[in-house]
Amino acid sequence: MLTKLLKFLKGYVVIRLTGYSPERFLNLCSHHGIILWGLRSVGTEYEMCISISGFRKLRPLVHKTRTKVVILKRHGLPFILHRYRNRKLFAGGALLAAALLYVLSLFIWNIHVEGNYSLSDEVILNYLESVQVVHGMARRDVHGEEIEAGLREHFPEITWTSAEVKGTRLIIHVQENEDSVPEEIPDEEPADLVSGGDGRIVSMIVRSGTPAVWEGMEVQKGDLLVNSLVEVLDDAGETANAYHVHADADIRIRRTEHYRASFDMPYIRKEYTGRKQTSFYVILGKKRLDLRFWHMDTYEKSDLIASELPLKITENFYLPVTLGKYTEQEYIPTDAVYTREEAVALAKEEWKVFLEKLRIKGLQIIENNVKIDINGDVCTAEGDYVVEESAVQEQAPEITIPEQEEVPD
């Protein structure tokens, strides 16, 4: 990329070489340090690229080798400036635009939040604004470590965050943990394994540590599963030595949960009339400018759909300009009732979404006994389901240091 930029700034030409001894010409160019690139054979002739400074050194070489050089194309900034040398306003505008783009590149024009689920973008952006992290701030004033520490302190549900500057974008990566799982303990430090939920142990493979439970045993959240204390017994079955390790095991816990969701069969259906109207607006920095120069009808009931397009030059070079469009669609609310087929399909879709959320959390569905029933004006999906997960958490062990007996003088 940098090489292409330098070639553009310095300028270069595409030439065609003909004559008696083109190979000798190429050898002389190499001997005199003249760089050629893009060399290709076209019949008995050769085409290649050469810089402007290199082209000016070719005259004695062409004369010496009895060859002929013809310019086919001209590329680069010097030729563009020469072409528009008499258009001072154009040149001045181009320089002014380049200077403006450089100045704009020194600021943050887009703050993007990703990885958040329970916390909305608006909540996080409002907090960032309260600590002076806003659109239009200078890039040099962005201190990632302070932003990350502030987010973790202000939002307890955020367990990990990262602030990254790309071009004119500030990207905030967050990771939420609704279950407040404690941080993992370093491998070199002792650690017990405790249950992260209630259920029955269905499989257990211990690689390090002393098992405190066994397969088929019912456990509750917080119960000790694998002890970090390992005892070494002597021939008499007594403890000869004991030490702590970082417990490691694969433990699967299975439990039964209850699901219930219902909705009314009567509902309000939107019947769209086909009438709609569109308006546009522009956001410059923090100011919104409505481009509504015509009469807009007033609908009694309507849906308003907004779409925005931030302007950018490259993937991460955002400009402080956003184009927006409002589309308003008129509808008439009418009373309707789900058919049995529609209600069952809707209940199944809600159950499917619920299961997908469980899978995202790492739970495996073992058994599904949820049934859908329509009783009068209410559709209800209810039943038990069995899930299995690796609900294991690390916990620092309580290590007691035995008191040393005093030796009498």
Contacts in CASP RR format, 6 or more apart in sequence:
PFRMAT RR
TARGET T0000
AUTHOR 0000-0000-0000
METHOD contacts of the structure
MODEL  1
MLTKLLKFLKGYVVIRLTGYSPERFLNLCSHHGIILWGLRSVGTEYEMCI
SISGFRKLRPLVHKTRTKVVILKRHGLPFILHRYRNRKLFAGGALLAAAL
LYVLSLFIWNIHVEGNYSLSDEVILNYLESVQVVHGMARRDVHGEEIEAG
LREHFPEITWTSAEVKGTRLIIHVQENEDSVPEEIPDEEPADLVSGGDGR
IVSMIVRSGTPAVWEGMEVQKGDLLVNSLVEVLDDAGETANAYHVHADAD
IRIRRTEHYRASFDMPYIRKEYTGRKQTSFYVILGKKRLDLRFWHMDTYE
KSDLIASELPLKITENFYLPVTLGKYTEQEYIPTDAVYTREEAVALAKEE
WKVFLEKLRIKGLQIIENNVKIDINGDVCTAEGDYVVEESAVQEQAPEIT
IPEQEEVPD
7 51 0 8 1.000
7 75 0 8 1.000
7 76 0 8 1.000
8 75 0 8 1.000
8 76 0 8 1.000
8 77 0 8 1.000
9 76 0 8 1.000
9 77 0 8 1.000
10 51 0 8 1.000
10 52 0 8 1.000
10 53 0 8 1.000
10 76 0 8 1.000
10 77 0 8 1.000
10 78 0 8 1.000
11 51 0 8 1.000
11 52 0 8 1.000
11 74 0 8 1.000
11 75 0 8 1.000
11 76 0 8 1.000
11 77 0 8 1.000
11 78 0 8 1.000
11 79 0 8 1.000
12 49 0 8 1.000
12 50 0 8 1.000
12 51 0 8 1.000
12 52 0 8 1.000
12 75 0 8 1.000
12 76 0 8 1.000
13 49 0 8 1.000
13 50 0 8 1.000
13 52 0 8 1.000
13 55 0 8 1.000
13 71 0 8 1.000
13 72 0 8 1.000
13 73 0 8 1.000
13 74 0 8 1.000
13 75 0 8 1.000
14 47 0 8 1.000
14 48 0 8 1.000
14 49 0 8 1.000
14 71 0 8 1.000
14 72 0 8 1.000
14 73 0 8 1.000
14 74 0 8 1.000
14 75 0 8 1.000
15 47 0 8 1.000
15 48 0 8 1.000
15 49 0 8 1.000
15 50 0 8 1.000
15 55 0 8 1.000
15 69 0 8 1.000
15 70 0 8 1.000
15 71 0 8 1.000
15 72 0 8 1.000
16 42 0 8 1.000
16 45 0 8 1.000
16 46 0 8 1.000
16 47 0 8 1.000
16 69 0 8 1.000
16 70 0 8 1.000
16 72 0 8 1.000
17 25 0 8 1.000
17 45 0 8 1.000
17 46 0 8 1.000
17 47 0 8 1.000
17 48 0 8 1.000
17 67 0 8 1.000
17 68 0 8 1.000
17 69 0 8 1.000
18 44 0 8 1.000
18 45 0 8 1.000
18 67 0 8 1.000
18 68 0 8 1.000
18 70 0 8 1.000
19 65 0 8 1.000
19 66 0 8 1.000
19 67 0 8 1.000
19 68 0 8 1.000
20 65 0 8 1.000
20 66 0 8 1.000
20 67 0 8 1.000
21 65 0 8 1.000
21 66 0 8 1.000
21 67 0 8 1.000
22 45 0 8 1.000
22 46 0 8 1.000
22 65 0 8 1.000
22 67 0 8 1.000
24 65 0 8 1.000
25 61 0 8 1.000
25 62 0 8 1.000
25 65 0 8 1.000
25 67 0 8 1.000
26 36 0 8 1.000
26 39 0 8 1.000
26 46 0 8 1.000
28 61 0 8 1.000
28 64 0 8 1.000
28 65 0 8 1.000
29 36 0 8 1.000
29 58 0 8 1.000
29 61 0 8 1.000
32 57 0 8 1.000
32 61 0 8 1.000
34 50 0 8 1.000
34 54 0 8 1.000
34 57 0 8 1.000
34 58 0 8 1.000
34 61 0 8 1.000
35 50 0 8 1.000
35 51 0 8 1.000
35 54 0 8 1.000
36 48 0 8 1.000
36 49 0 8 1.000
36 50 0 8 1.000
37 48 0 8 1.000
37 49 0 8 1.000
38 47 0 8 1.000
38 48 0 8 1.000
38 49 0 8 1.000
39 46 0 8 1.000
39 47 0 8 1.000
39 48 0 8 1.000
40 46 0 8 1.000
40 47 0 8 1.000
40 48 0 8 1.000
47 72 0 8 1.000
50 58 0 8 1.000
52 78 0 8 1.000
55 71 0 8 1.000
58 69 0 8 1.000
62 68 0 8 1.000
62 69 0 8 1.000
81 91 0 8 1.000
84 90 0 8 1.000
84 91 0 8 1.000
85 91 0 8 1.000
101 313 0 8 1.000
104 168 0 8 1.000
104 319 0 8 1.000
104 320 0 8 1.000
105 167 0 8 1.000
105 168 0 8 1.000
105 317 0 8 1.000
106 138 0 8 1.000
106 139 0 8 1.000
106 140 0 8 1.000
107 136 0 8 1.000
107 137 0 8 1.000
107 138 0 8 1.000
107 139 0 8 1.000
107 168 0 8 1.000
107 320 0 8 1.000
108 135 0 8 1.000
108 136 0 8 1.000
108 137 0 8 1.000
108 138 0 8 1.000
108 139 0 8 1.000
108 142 0 8 1.000
108 165 0 8 1.000
108 168 0 8 1.000
108 169 0 8 1.000
108 170 0 8 1.000
109 135 0 8 1.000
109 136 0 8 1.000
109 168 0 8 1.000
109 169 0 8 1.000
109 285 0 8 1.000
109 318 0 8 1.000
109 319 0 8 1.000
109 320 0 8 1.000
110 135 0 8 1.000
110 168 0 8 1.000
110 169 0 8 1.000
110 170 0 8 1.000
110 310 0 8 1.000
110 312 0 8 1.000
110 318 0 8 1.000
111 125 0 8 1.000
111 128 0 8 1.000
111 133 0 8 1.000
111 134 0 8 1.000
111 135 0 8 1.000
111 169 0 8 1.000
111 170 0 8 1.000
111 172 0 8 1.000
112 169 0 8 1.000
112 170 0 8 1.000
112 171 0 8 1.000
112 172 0 8 1.000
113 121 0 8 1.000
113 124 0 8 1.000
113 125 0 8 1.000
113 172 0 8 1.000
113 174 0 8 1.000
114 171 0 8 1.000
114 172 0 8 1.000
114 173 0 8 1.000
114 174 0 8 1.000
115 173 0 8 1.000
115 174 0 8 1.000
115 175 0 8 1.000
115 176 0 8 1.000
116 124 0 8 1.000
116 174 0 8 1.000
116 176 0 8 1.000
117 176 0 8 1.000
118 157 0 8 1.000
118 176 0 8 1.000
118 178 0 8 1.000
119 155 0 8 1.000
119 157 0 8 1.000
119 158 0 8 1.000
119 174 0 8 1.000
119 176 0 8 1.000
124 151 0 8 1.000
124 155 0 8 1.000
124 172 0 8 1.000
124 174 0 8 1.000
127 151 0 8 1.000
127 154 0 8 1.000
127 155 0 8 1.000
128 134 0 8 1.000
128 147 0 8 1.000
128 172 0 8 1.000
131 147 0 8 1.000
131 150 0 8 1.000
133 142 0 8 1.000
133 147 0 8 1.000
133 170 0 8 1.000
135 285 0 8 1.000
135 286 0 8 1.000
135 320 0 8 1.000
136 285 0 8 1.000
136 320 0 8 1.000
139 165 0 8 1.000
139 167 0 8 1.000
139 168 0 8 1.000
142 163 0 8 1.000
142 165 0 8 1.000
142 170 0 8 1.000
144 163 0 8 1.000
147 161 0 8 1.000
147 163 0 8 1.000
147 172 0 8 1.000
148 161 0 8 1.000
148 162 0 8 1.000
148 163 0 8 1.000
151 158 0 8 1.000
151 161 0 8 1.000
151 172 0 8 1.000
151 174 0 8 1.000
152 158 0 8 1.000
152 159 0 8 1.000
152 160 0 8 1.000
152 161 0 8 1.000
156 180 0 8 1.000
157 176 0 8 1.000
157 177 0 8 1.000
157 178 0 8 1.000
157 180 0 8 1.000
158 174 0 8 1.000
158 175 0 8 1.000
158 176 0 8 1.000
158 177 0 8 1.000
159 175 0 8 1.000
159 176 0 8 1.000
159 177 0 8 1.000
159 181 0 8 1.000
159 183 0 8 1.000
160 174 0 8 1.000
160 175 0 8 1.000
161 172 0 8 1.000
161 173 0 8 1.000
161 174 0 8 1.000
161 175 0 8 1.000
162 172 0 8 1.000
162 173 0 8 1.000
163 170 0 8 1.000
163 171 0 8 1.000
163 172 0 8 1.000
163 173 0 8 1.000
164 170 0 8 1.000
164 171 0 8 1.000
164 173 0 8 1.000
165 171 0 8 1.000
166 316 0 8 1.000
167 316 0 8 1.000
167 317 0 8 1.000
167 318 0 8 1.000
168 316 0 8 1.000
168 317 0 8 1.000
168 318 0 8 1.000
168 319 0 8 1.000
169 316 0 8 1.000
169 318 0 8 1.000
181 393 0 8 1.000
182 393 0 8 1.000
182 394 0 8 1.000
182 395 0 8 1.000
184 394 0 8 1.000
185 191 0 8 1.000
185 246 0 8 1.000
185 394 0 8 1.000
185 395 0 8 1.000
185 396 0 8 1.000
187 246 0 8 1.000
188 246 0 8 1.000
189 246 0 8 1.000
189 396 0 8 1.000
190 228 0 8 1.000
190 244 0 8 1.000
190 245 0 8 1.000
190 246 0 8 1.000
190 396 0 8 1.000
190 397 0 8 1.000
190 399 0 8 1.000
191 228 0 8 1.000
191 246 0 8 1.000
191 247 0 8 1.000
191 394 0 8 1.000
191 395 0 8 1.000
191 396 0 8 1.000
191 397 0 8 1.000
192 224 0 8 1.000
192 225 0 8 1.000
192 226 0 8 1.000
192 227 0 8 1.000
192 228 0 8 1.000
192 247 0 8 1.000
192 394 0 8 1.000
192 395 0 8 1.000
192 396 0 8 1.000
192 397 0 8 1.000
193 224 0 8 1.000
193 225 0 8 1.000
193 226 0 8 1.000
193 247 0 8 1.000
193 248 0 8 1.000
193 249 0 8 1.000
193 251 0 8 1.000
193 392 0 8 1.000
193 393 0 8 1.000
193 394 0 8 1.000
193 395 0 8 1.000
194 222 0 8 1.000
194 223 0 8 1.000
194 224 0 8 1.000
194 225 0 8 1.000
194 392 0 8 1.000
194 393 0 8 1.000
194 394 0 8 1.000
194 395 0 8 1.000
195 219 0 8 1.000
195 220 0 8 1.000
195 221 0 8 1.000
195 222 0 8 1.000
195 223 0 8 1.000
195 225 0 8 1.000
195 253 0 8 1.000
195 391 0 8 1.000
195 392 0 8 1.000
195 393 0 8 1.000
196 221 0 8 1.000
196 222 0 8 1.000
196 253 0 8 1.000
196 391 0 8 1.000
196 392 0 8 1.000
196 393 0 8 1.000
197 219 0 8 1.000
197 220 0 8 1.000
197 221 0 8 1.000
197 222 0 8 1.000
197 253 0 8 1.000
197 255 0 8 1.000
197 391 0 8 1.000
198 219 0 8 1.000
198 220 0 8 1.000
198 221 0 8 1.000
198 253 0 8 1.000
198 255 0 8 1.000
199 218 0 8 1.000
199 219 0 8 1.000
199 220 0 8 1.000
199 253 0 8 1.000
199 254 0 8 1.000
199 255 0 8 1.000
200 216 0 8 1.000
200 217 0 8 1.000
200 218 0 8 1.000
200 219 0 8 1.000
200 253 0 8 1.000
200 254 0 8 1.000
200 255 0 8 1.000
201 213 0 8 1.000
201 214 0 8 1.000
201 215 0 8 1.000
201 216 0 8 1.000
201 217 0 8 1.000
201 219 0 8 1.000
201 225 0 8 1.000
201 251 0 8 1.000
201 252 0 8 1.000
201 253 0 8 1.000
201 254 0 8 1.000
202 215 0 8 1.000
202 216 0 8 1.000
202 252 0 8 1.000
202 253 0 8 1.000
202 254 0 8 1.000
202 388 0 8 1.000
203 215 0 8 1.000
203 250 0 8 1.000
203 251 0 8 1.000
203 252 0 8 1.000
204 211 0 8 1.000
204 213 0 8 1.000
204 214 0 8 1.000
204 215 0 8 1.000
204 225 0 8 1.000
204 249 0 8 1.000
204 250 0 8 1.000
204 251 0 8 1.000
204 252 0 8 1.000
205 249 0 8 1.000
205 250 0 8 1.000
205 251 0 8 1.000
206 226 0 8 1.000
206 247 0 8 1.000
206 248 0 8 1.000
206 249 0 8 1.000
207 248 0 8 1.000
207 249 0 8 1.000
207 250 0 8 1.000
208 245 0 8 1.000
208 246 0 8 1.000
208 247 0 8 1.000
208 248 0 8 1.000
208 249 0 8 1.000
209 226 0 8 1.000
209 227 0 8 1.000
209 228 0 8 1.000
209 229 0 8 1.000
209 230 0 8 1.000
209 245 0 8 1.000
209 247 0 8 1.000
209 248 0 8 1.000
209 249 0 8 1.000
210 226 0 8 1.000
210 227 0 8 1.000
210 228 0 8 1.000
210 229 0 8 1.000
210 230 0 8 1.000
210 231 0 8 1.000
211 225 0 8 1.000
211 226 0 8 1.000
211 227 0 8 1.000
211 249 0 8 1.000
212 224 0 8 1.000
212 225 0 8 1.000
212 226 0 8 1.000
212 227 0 8 1.000
213 219 0 8 1.000
213 223 0 8 1.000
213 224 0 8 1.000
213 225 0 8 1.000
219 225 0 8 1.000
219 253 0 8 1.000
221 391 0 8 1.000
222 393 0 8 1.000
225 249 0 8 1.000
225 251 0 8 1.000
225 392 0 8 1.000
226 247 0 8 1.000
226 248 0 8 1.000
226 249 0 8 1.000
226 251 0 8 1.000
227 247 0 8 1.000
227 397 0 8 1.000
228 244 0 8 1.000
228 245 0 8 1.000
228 246 0 8 1.000
228 247 0 8 1.000
228 397 0 8 1.000
229 242 0 8 1.000
229 243 0 8 1.000
229 244 0 8 1.000
229 397 0 8 1.000
230 242 0 8 1.000
230 243 0 8 1.000
230 244 0 8 1.000
230 245 0 8 1.000
231 239 0 8 1.000
231 241 0 8 1.000
231 242 0 8 1.000
232 239 0 8 1.000
232 240 0 8 1.000
232 241 0 8 1.000
232 242 0 8 1.000
232 243 0 8 1.000
233 239 0 8 1.000
233 240 0 8 1.000
234 240 0 8 1.000
244 397 0 8 1.000
244 399 0 8 1.000
247 394 0 8 1.000
249 392 0 8 1.000
250 390 0 8 1.000
251 390 0 8 1.000
251 391 0 8 1.000
251 392 0 8 1.000
252 388 0 8 1.000
252 389 0 8 1.000
252 390 0 8 1.000
253 388 0 8 1.000
253 389 0 8 1.000
253 390 0 8 1.000
253 391 0 8 1.000
254 366 0 8 1.000
254 386 0 8 1.000
254 387 0 8 1.000
254 388 0 8 1.000
255 386 0 8 1.000
255 387 0 8 1.000
256 384 0 8 1.000
256 385 0 8 1.000
256 386 0 8 1.000
257 384 0 8 1.000
257 385 0 8 1.000
257 386 0 8 1.000
257 387 0 8 1.000
258 382 0 8 1.000
258 383 0 8 1.000
258 384 0 8 1.000
259 351 0 8 1.000
259 354 0 8 1.000
259 370 0 8 1.000
259 381 0 8 1.000
259 382 0 8 1.000
259 383 0 8 1.000
259 384 0 8 1.000
259 385 0 8 1.000
260 380 0 8 1.000
260 381 0 8 1.000
260 382 0 8 1.000
260 383 0 8 1.000
261 347 0 8 1.000
261 350 0 8 1.000
261 351 0 8 1.000
261 354 0 8 1.000
261 380 0 8 1.000
261 381 0 8 1.000
261 382 0 8 1.000
262 378 0 8 1.000
262 379 0 8 1.000
262 380 0 8 1.000
262 381 0 8 1.000
262 382 0 8 1.000
263 343 0 8 1.000
263 346 0 8 1.000
263 347 0 8 1.000
263 378 0 8 1.000
263 379 0 8 1.000
264 377 0 8 1.000
264 378 0 8 1.000
264 379 0 8 1.000
265 337 0 8 1.000
265 338 0 8 1.000
265 343 0 8 1.000
265 374 0 8 1.000
265 376 0 8 1.000
265 377 0 8 1.000
265 378 0 8 1.000
265 379 0 8 1.000
266 335 0 8 1.000
266 336 0 8 1.000
266 337 0 8 1.000
266 377 0 8 1.000
267 336 0 8 1.000
267 337 0 8 1.000
267 338 0 8 1.000
268 333 0 8 1.000
268 334 0 8 1.000
268 335 0 8 1.000
268 336 0 8 1.000
269 333 0 8 1.000
269 334 0 8 1.000
269 335 0 8 1.000
269 336 0 8 1.000
270 301 0 8 1.000
270 303 0 8 1.000
270 331 0 8 1.000
270 332 0 8 1.000
270 333 0 8 1.000
270 334 0 8 1.000
271 331 0 8 1.000
271 332 0 8 1.000
271 333 0 8 1.000
271 334 0 8 1.000
272 329 0 8 1.000
272 330 0 8 1.000
272 331 0 8 1.000
273 330 0 8 1.000
273 331 0 8 1.000
273 332 0 8 1.000
274 329 0 8 1.000
274 330 0 8 1.000
275 297 0 8 1.000
275 299 0 8 1.000
275 329 0 8 1.000
275 330 0 8 1.000
276 327 0 8 1.000
276 328 0 8 1.000
276 329 0 8 1.000
276 330 0 8 1.000
277 296 0 8 1.000
277 297 0 8 1.000
277 327 0 8 1.000
277 328 0 8 1.000
278 325 0 8 1.000
278 326 0 8 1.000
278 327 0 8 1.000
278 328 0 8 1.000
279 290 0 8 1.000
279 291 0 8 1.000
279 292 0 8 1.000
279 296 0 8 1.000
279 325 0 8 1.000
279 326 0 8 1.000
279 328 0 8 1.000
280 290 0 8 1.000
280 291 0 8 1.000
280 292 0 8 1.000
280 323 0 8 1.000
280 324 0 8 1.000
280 325 0 8 1.000
280 326 0 8 1.000
281 288 0 8 1.000
281 289 0 8 1.000
281 290 0 8 1.000
281 291 0 8 1.000
281 292 0 8 1.000
281 323 0 8 1.000
281 324 0 8 1.000
281 325 0 8 1.000
281 326 0 8 1.000
282 288 0 8 1.000
282 289 0 8 1.000
282 291 0 8 1.000
282 321 0 8 1.000
282 322 0 8 1.000
282 323 0 8 1.000
282 324 0 8 1.000
283 289 0 8 1.000
283 308 0 8 1.000
283 321 0 8 1.000
283 322 0 8 1.000
283 324 0 8 1.000
284 320 0 8 1.000
284 321 0 8 1.000
285 320 0 8 1.000
285 321 0 8 1.000
299 328 0 8 1.000
299 330 0 8 1.000
300 330 0 8 1.000
301 330 0 8 1.000
301 331 0 8 1.000
301 332 0 8 1.000
301 333 0 8 1.000
302 328 0 8 1.000
302 329 0 8 1.000
302 330 0 8 1.000
302 331 0 8 1.000
303 328 0 8 1.000
303 329 0 8 1.000
303 331 0 8 1.000
304 326 0 8 1.000
304 327 0 8 1.000
304 328 0 8 1.000
305 326 0 8 1.000
305 327 0 8 1.000
305 328 0 8 1.000
305 329 0 8 1.000
306 324 0 8 1.000
306 325 0 8 1.000
306 326 0 8 1.000
306 327 0 8 1.000
307 324 0 8 1.000
307 325 0 8 1.000
307 327 0 8 1.000
308 322 0 8 1.000
308 323 0 8 1.000
308 324 0 8 1.000
308 325 0 8 1.000
309 322 0 8 1.000
309 323 0 8 1.000
309 324 0 8 1.000
310 318 0 8 1.000
310 319 0 8 1.000
310 321 0 8 1.000
310 322 0 8 1.000
311 318 0 8 1.000
311 319 0 8 1.000
311 321 0 8 1.000
311 322 0 8 1.000
311 323 0 8 1.000
312 318 0 8 1.000
312 319 0 8 1.000
313 319 0 8 1.000
338 346 0 8 1.000
338 379 0 8 1.000
340 374 0 8 1.000
343 372 0 8 1.000
343 374 0 8 1.000
343 379 0 8 1.000
344 372 0 8 1.000
344 374 0 8 1.000
344 379 0 8 1.000
346 379 0 8 1.000
347 372 0 8 1.000
347 379 0 8 1.000
347 380 0 8 1.000
347 381 0 8 1.000
348 372 0 8 1.000
348 381 0 8 1.000
350 381 0 8 1.000
351 370 0 8 1.000
351 381 0 8 1.000
355 365 0 8 1.000
358 365 0 8 1.000
358 387 0 8 1.000
359 365 0 8 1.000
361 389 0 8 1.000
362 389 0 8 1.000
362 390 0 8 1.000
363 387 0 8 1.000
363 388 0 8 1.000
363 389 0 8 1.000
364 387 0 8 1.000
364 388 0 8 1.000
364 389 0 8 1.000
365 385 0 8 1.000
365 386 0 8 1.000
365 387 0 8 1.000
366 386 0 8 1.000
366 387 0 8 1.000
366 388 0 8 1.000
367 384 0 8 1.000
367 385 0 8 1.000
367 386 0 8 1.000
368 385 0 8 1.000
368 386 0 8 1.000
369 383 0 8 1.000
369 384 0 8 1.000
369 385 0 8 1.000
370 381 0 8 1.000
370 382 0 8 1.000
370 383 0 8 1.000
370 384 0 8 1.000
370 385 0 8 1.000
371 381 0 8 1.000
371 382 0 8 1.000
371 383 0 8 1.000
372 379 0 8 1.000
372 380 0 8 1.000
372 381 0 8 1.000
373 379 0 8 1.000
373 380 0 8 1.000
373 381 0 8 1.000
373 382 0 8 1.000
374 380 0 8 1.000
END
